[in-house]
Amino acid sequence: MSINGVGFFRKQKFIDNANLFKCPICSKEMEISEIRSLVCLDNHSFDLAKKGYVNLLASSRKDEYDKRMLEARKQVCSKGFFDPLLEKINSLVLENISNFQSLPIKILDIGCGEGSHLARILASLENLGKLTAENITGIGIDISKEGIQIASKSYHHIVWCVADLARIPIKNNQIEIILNILSPSNYSEFKRVLVNNGLLLKVVPGADYLKELRIVFYDQTDKETYSNEQVIKHFSNSFEIINRSQVKYEFAVNEEILKEVIKMSPLSWGTEGEKQEETLTSGMSKITVDFTIILAKNSI
């Protein structure tokens, strides 16, 4: 296949689903122009990158998720760190997909980072035989251009988009399932893009998530402990919770894996190098992984 052919293949999934999008500037409908750009009725134009993603930020934005952190998350994910969480997410999705009559089912991962979670979830759903590549569409958006570049390079079968969750560039009532995994939220926008009875599945850290790192990094400070109750309360003010699950386990680490976990986690932001080095040389052999999964249904 020629270089141009590879580029077209990477763009094809986006081209097939261009009708889902609206302009982030004027909110008007968009269409593909000459397989090169996504253009709205007011002629605001956004080029499709050769790697198969599009940048739909209305203005440039600085984010805290740099390439080193995103690559670390991808490595940690590949080691199985998130597997029990992703298995539970798959289970919750499978329990509820029969509620949707129309195909394909569209799963939107908001705050997708470098794409590993969405890619793994879609692959598992297809492998279980409940959904096929033809009747499920995965869409990942993130404000991090570097994250979307990594995702689009690795996973060509998913629609990738650089975008702001405060102004999601998707038309009203298009999405059956939203995933919001360890990422910020905008519940009014989530409601807008979800279909009636669409599902929102949000994952937040539990009280013991990476507690071993908290003890070292934030000993005897207010950050040594964590509660997600305020986050869940805020969620319940916008959506009716239909299921709340805890996924908690211990994950074996060596110094190499622990180094990637530290790079991946915002807990390390602002900590001194000495604290990080102390953790790496502590002989830590396991780390606690603790998540709360909140599932809600959208009622228009």
C-alpha positions in Angstrom: 0.0 0.0 0.0 1.3 3.5 -0.9 2.0 6.1 1.7 -1.1 8.0 0.5 -3.0 4.7 0.7 -2.0 4.3 4.4 -3.0 7.8 5.1 -6.4 7.3 3.5 -6.9 4.1 5.5 -6.2 5.9 8.8 -8.7 8.7 7.9 -11.4 6.3 6.7 -13.1 5.7 10.1 -13.3 9.5 10.6 -14.6 10.0 7.1 -17.3 7.4 7.7 -18.5 9.2 10.9 -18.1 12.8 9.9 -21.9 13.3 10.1 -21.6 13.1 13.9 -19.7 16.3 14.3 -20.6 20.0 14.6 -18.4 23.0 14.3 -16.7 24.0 17.6 -16.8 27.6 16.6 -20.4 28.1 15.2 -22.0 24.8 16.0 -23.2 24.2 12.4 -23.1 20.9 10.6 -19.9 19.7 9.1 -18.9 17.5 6.1 -15.7 16.1 4.6 -14.2 18.2 1.9 -12.0 16.3 -0.7 -10.9 13.8 2.0 -8.7 16.5 3.5 -10.7 18.6 5.8 -13.8 18.8 8.0 -15.7 21.9 6.9 -18.8 23.5 8.4 -21.6 25.5 6.6 -19.8 28.7 7.6 -16.6 27.4 6.0 -14.7 26.9 9.3 -12.2 24.3 8.2 -10.2 21.7 10.2 -7.7 19.5 8.4 -7.6 15.7 8.9 -4.1 14.7 9.9 -2.4 11.9 8.0 -2.5 9.8 11.1 -6.3 9.9 11.0 -7.4 12.4 13.7 -8.7 16.0 13.6 -7.9 18.9 15.9 -11.3 20.6 16.7 -10.1 22.9 19.4 -11.6 26.4 18.7 -8.4 27.9 20.2 -5.1 26.6 21.4 -5.1 25.2 25.0 -2.3 24.2 27.3 -2.7 20.9 29.1 -0.7 19.2 31.9 -0.6 15.8 30.2 2.7 15.7 28.4 4.0 13.0 26.1 6.1 11.4 28.8 3.1 10.9 31.1 1.0 9.6 28.2 3.6 7.1 27.1 3.9 5.9 30.7 0.2 5.3 30.9 0.3 3.3 27.8 3.1 1.2 29.1 1.3 0.7 32.5 -1.9 -0.3 30.7 0.0 -2.9 28.6 1.2 -4.5 31.8 -2.3 -5.2 32.9 -2.6 -2.5 35.6 -6.1 -1.5 34.5 -7.4 -5.0 33.4 -9.8 -5.7 36.3 -11.3 -2.2 35.9 -11.7 -2.6 32.1 -13.3 -6.1 32.6 -15.9 -4.6 35.0 -16.6 -1.8 32.5 -17.1 -4.4 29.8 -19.5 -6.3 32.1 -21.6 -3.2 32.7 -21.7 -2.3 29.0 -22.8 -5.8 28.1 -25.6 -5.7 30.7 -27.1 -2.6 29.1 -26.5 -2.8 25.4 -29.8 -4.6 24.8 -31.5 -1.3 25.6 -30.3 0.2 22.4 -32.2 -0.7 19.3 -30.3 1.1 16.6 -26.8 0.2 15.3 -24.0 1.0 15.3 -23.7 1.7 19.0 -21.4 4.7 19.5 -19.1 4.7 22.5 -17.5 8.1 23.3 -14.5 8.1 25.6 -14.1 11.7 26.9 -10.6 12.3 28.2 -9.3 9.3 26.4 -5.6 10.2 26.8 -3.5 8.0 24.6 -6.4 5.7 23.7 -5.5 2.5 25.5 -8.6 2.2 27.6 -11.1 2.7 24.7 -9.1 0.4 22.4 -9.0 -2.4 25.0 -12.7 -2.1 25.8 -13.8 -2.2 22.1 -11.5 -5.2 21.5 -12.9 -7.1 24.5 -16.5 -6.4 23.4 -15.8 -7.7 19.9 -13.9 -10.7 21.2 -16.9 -11.6 23.5 -19.0 -11.8 20.3 -21.7 -9.4 21.5 -20.6 -6.6 19.2 -18.7 -6.6 15.9 -16.6 -3.9 14.3 -19.5 -3.1 12.0 -22.0 -2.4 14.8 -19.9 -0.5 17.2 -18.1 2.8 16.7 -15.5 4.1 19.1 -14.8 7.8 19.4 -12.1 9.2 21.6 -11.6 12.9 22.5 -9.0 14.6 24.6 -7.7 18.1 24.9 -4.1 16.7 24.6 -2.9 16.8 21.0 0.0 14.5 22.0 -2.4 12.0 23.5 -4.6 11.9 20.4 -1.5 11.6 18.2 -0.3 8.5 20.1 -3.8 7.1 20.0 -4.4 7.6 16.2 -0.9 6.1 15.4 -1.7 3.0 17.4 -5.4 2.4 16.8 -6.7 3.1 13.3 -10.2 1.7 13.7 -11.3 4.4 16.2 -12.3 8.0 15.5 -9.9 10.3 17.3 -10.4 14.0 17.9 -8.6 16.8 19.8 -11.4 18.7 21.5 -12.5 20.5 24.7 -15.0 18.7 26.9 -16.6 22.1 27.7 -17.6 22.3 24.0 -17.9 18.8 22.7 -17.9 19.0 18.8 -20.6 16.4 18.5 -24.3 17.0 17.5 -27.1 16.5 20.0 -28.3 13.1 21.0 -25.8 11.0 19.0 -24.0 8.9 21.6 -25.3 5.7 23.3 -22.5 5.4 25.8 -20.0 7.9 27.3 -17.0 6.7 29.2 -15.3 9.2 31.5 -12.4 7.4 33.1 -10.3 9.3 35.6 -11.0 12.5 33.7 -12.7 15.8 34.3 -16.5 16.1 33.4 -19.0 18.5 31.9 -22.3 17.0 32.7 -24.4 19.5 30.8 -22.5 18.6 27.6 -22.7 14.9 28.4 -26.5 15.2 28.6 -26.6 17.0 25.4 -24.7 14.5 23.3 -26.2 11.4 24.8 -29.3 9.7 23.3 -32.4 9.3 25.5 -31.6 6.5 28.0 -28.0 6.7 26.9 -25.4 5.6 29.5 -22.7 7.6 31.3 -20.1 5.5 32.9 -17.7 7.5 35.1 -14.6 6.1 36.9 -13.1 8.0 39.9 -10.3 7.0 42.2 -11.3 5.2 45.4 -10.0 6.2 48.8 -7.1 3.7 48.6 -6.0 4.4 45.1 -2.2 4.4 45.0 -2.2 4.9 48.8 1.4 3.7 49.0 2.5 6.7 46.8 0.3 9.1 48.8 2.1 8.0 52.1 5.5 8.7 50.7 4.7 11.9 48.6 2.3 13.6 51.1 3.2 12.2 54.5 1.4 14.2 57.3 -0.3 16.6 54.8 -4.0 16.9 53.8 -3.2 15.1 50.6 -2.2 11.9 52.3 -5.8 10.8 52.4 -8.5 11.1 49.7 -12.3 10.9 49.5 -14.4 10.8 46.3 -17.7 11.6 48.0 -17.8 15.2 46.8 -17.2 14.1 43.2 -20.0 11.5 43.5 -22.3 14.0 45.1 -21.7 16.4 42.2 -22.4 13.6 39.8 -25.7 12.7 41.4 -26.9 16.3 41.1 -26.8 15.9 37.3 -27.5 12.2 36.7 -29.5 9.6 38.5 -27.1 6.9 39.6 -28.3 3.4 38.7 -25.2 1.4 39.7 -22.1 2.1 41.9 -19.4 -0.5 42.0 -15.9 -0.7 43.6 -13.0 -2.4 41.9 -10.1 -2.8 44.3 -7.0 -5.0 44.0 -3.3 -5.1 44.5 -0.9 -4.9 41.6 2.6 -6.4 41.7 5.3 -3.9 40.8 9.1 -3.9 40.3 11.2 -0.8 40.1 10.7 -0.5 36.3 6.9 -0.7 36.5 6.7 1.6 39.6 8.7 4.2 37.7 6.1 4.2 34.9 3.2 4.4 37.5 4.8 7.4 39.1 5.2 9.1 35.7 1.6 8.3 34.9 0.0 9.6 38.0 -0.9 13.2 38.7 0.1 12.4 42.3 3.7 13.0 41.3 3.0 16.5 40.0 4.9 19.0 42.2 6.6 16.4 44.3 10.3 16.6 44.8 12.7 14.3 42.9 13.9 13.0 46.3 10.5 11.7 47.2 10.2 9.9 43.9 13.6 8.4 44.2 12.8 7.3 47.8 9.7 5.5 46.4 11.7 3.8 43.7 14.4 2.5 46.1 12.0 1.5 48.9 11.6 -2.1 47.7 7.8 -1.6 47.2 6.5 -4.8 45.7 2.8 -4.0 45.3 0.5 -1.1 44.9 -3.2 -0.7 45.7 -5.5 0.0 42.9 -9.0 1.2 43.9 -11.7 2.6 41.7 -15.3 3.6 42.0 -17.4 3.1 38.9 -20.6 5.1 38.7 -23.2 4.3 36.1 -26.1 6.6 35.2 -28.8 6.8 32.5 -29.7 9.9 30.6 -33.4 10.9 30.5 -34.2 13.7 28.2 
